[in-house]
């Protein structure tokens, strides 16, 4: 009878140890993320940029929920406790193109530097750049265009 209780107790201790170790693995599988948001053309910080973090599932689809951070005057923000896995990061700032990219979070500390770009010119199918004349140019005189009398 004593052997059974010793085996039972030692089995319970091993099970408890396994639960504690499993909890430690869950604790280790979160990351601390630091963000630095800079202007692409001069490297100066972008203050008050919004950094939005969205979890992404294994199929590559963005899941519901997310976290929004605000960059300080030095263009920096920080968040601790992001679970390992794929994360979609979007950065929005007034006067800059929206930045978006997916990252694989797989280490305890990660610093992500985002270089924001100025807006690009837009293209339209309604403008014809080839046939536009410059303001300095005057169309060549064409005698055939004048009505004959």
Secondary structure by P-SEA (a helix, b strand, c coil): caaaaaaaaaaaaaaaaaaaaaaaaaaacbbbbbbbbbcccccccccbbbbbbbbbccccccccbbbbbbbccccccccccccccbbbbbbbbcccccccbbbbbcccbbbbbbbbbcccbbbbccccccccccccccccccccccccc
